[in-house]
Amino acid sequence: MKISVIGCGYLGAVHAASMAALGHDVVGIDVDAAKVEALTEGRAPFFEPDLPELIRQGTAGGRLSFSTDIADAAGAGVHFIAVGTPQLKIGTGADLTYVNGAIAALLPHLRPGDLVVGKSTVPVGTAERLSPAVELAGAELAWNPEFLREGHAVKDTIAPDRLVYGVKLVPSGPLSHRSGAVGILNEVYAQAIANDTPLVVTDFATAELVKVAANAFLATKISFINAMAEIAEVTGADVTQLADAIGYDDRIGRKFLNAGVGFGGGCLPKDIRAFTARAEELGRGESVAFLKEIDAINMRRRDRVVDLVVDSLGGSAYQKKVAVLGLAFKPNSDDTRDSPALDVAVRLHGLGARVIATDPEAIANSRLRHPQLIFGTTDEAIAEADAVVVVTEWNEYKELDPVALASVVRTTIVVDGRNCLDVTKWREAGWTYIGLGRR
């Protein structure tokens, strides 16, 4: 099939390259000329495992191209909208400027029978609002939310754990496939369909809610265990053992029950805030009011990590050297958007600490956001440090040798902001180990 992908940021670039890998002819469209140039040359503009190879294979094989001209999308039968929906600068709702602009720019190039497929995370009601303009051009709109995990995005696109199609309902009730939306999407995802990937065909509103509801649930689970960590710290309980114990219940499960510095990135924080804002617009703000507390718990964890560092240094971080290990919001990513790790580094710097921050992939993005920080290698950060803080659980940090490190730091204090280190190993090496919600 010939496919266009409008928007070549994180979602769009991964989707375009993955669709080409599945055998489709794909053109990616983006207004950022530098980004298009990088992609055309086979360079991913952000870090994502396996993506550069996929881009190079696609462009070399002639199945994948990129352009700044929306007119190059003409002739494609399926058009994916994969632009960003950031948080509004004023307020907590989603900014739909890019979604609205992408649809408006695409309309003159649509042909009768084309299918426009939204992948961007949008407030419920967006597809219903956009559908009439698409239909007026003789095309049909569907909504196909993404469920990508940064660090695993290529796999999640090529071999998803589920597919959701939101299509327009006819007045009589059954789902409308008037332009063959379901059949076309089944052809796009033929490999996943052949592998019996679960498929949910539903209405616009449900498809839009699936993504934000999933993110809200994950955020709730993470903040729940972090709330338990707060209780554990004042009672002497161990939150990690608590999570293990309740995780054996298959109704609960162990995943996302790791207490730590909290969640961040470009999705969970802004999506739960936008969900709350939309619910309030619909007059049902009380239904998701708990998400405000979920957000508050999450932000408190950053405060807690900073407090633990300061307390470990005798009550003041001023002029103390602190090694901050990790800047990306999660491992296998260079994404520093709303990153708790980067936030911890900035806060410690603001308290007068001599922060040396490091990360395998996210230093460049961190420097753009906070040039006041000092960045270095892991060795440079740890040398003569008064305290070491782990805030992104990269494998190379989890595998550090505490015995070897003890000879190069000034003080053997480690604050484990992700509860990812081997407690026994570090304490036996003579370190003062401080975790969150742990004895």
Secondary structure, DSSP 8 states (H G I E B T S, - for coil): -EEEEE--SHHHHHHHHHHHHTT-EEEEE-S-HHHHHHHHTT--SS--TTHHHHHHHHHHTTSEEEES-GGGGTT-SEEEE-----B-SSSSSB--HHHHHHHHHHGGG--TT-EEEE-S---TTHHHHHHHHHHHTT-EEEE------TTSHHHHHHS-S-EEEEE-B-TTSSB--TT-HHHHHHHHTHHHHHTT--EEEEEHHHHHHHHHHHHHHHHHHHHHHHHHHHHHHHHT--HHHHHHHHHTSTTT-STT---SS---SSSHHHHHHHHHHHHHHTT-GGGGTHHHHHHHHHHHHHHHHHHHHHHHTTS--TT-EEEEE--SSSSS----TT-HHHHHHHHHHHTT-EEEEE-SS-HHHHHHH-TTSEE--HHHHHTT-SEEEE-S--HHHHT--HHHHHTTSSS-EEEETTS-S-HHHHHHTT-EEEESS--
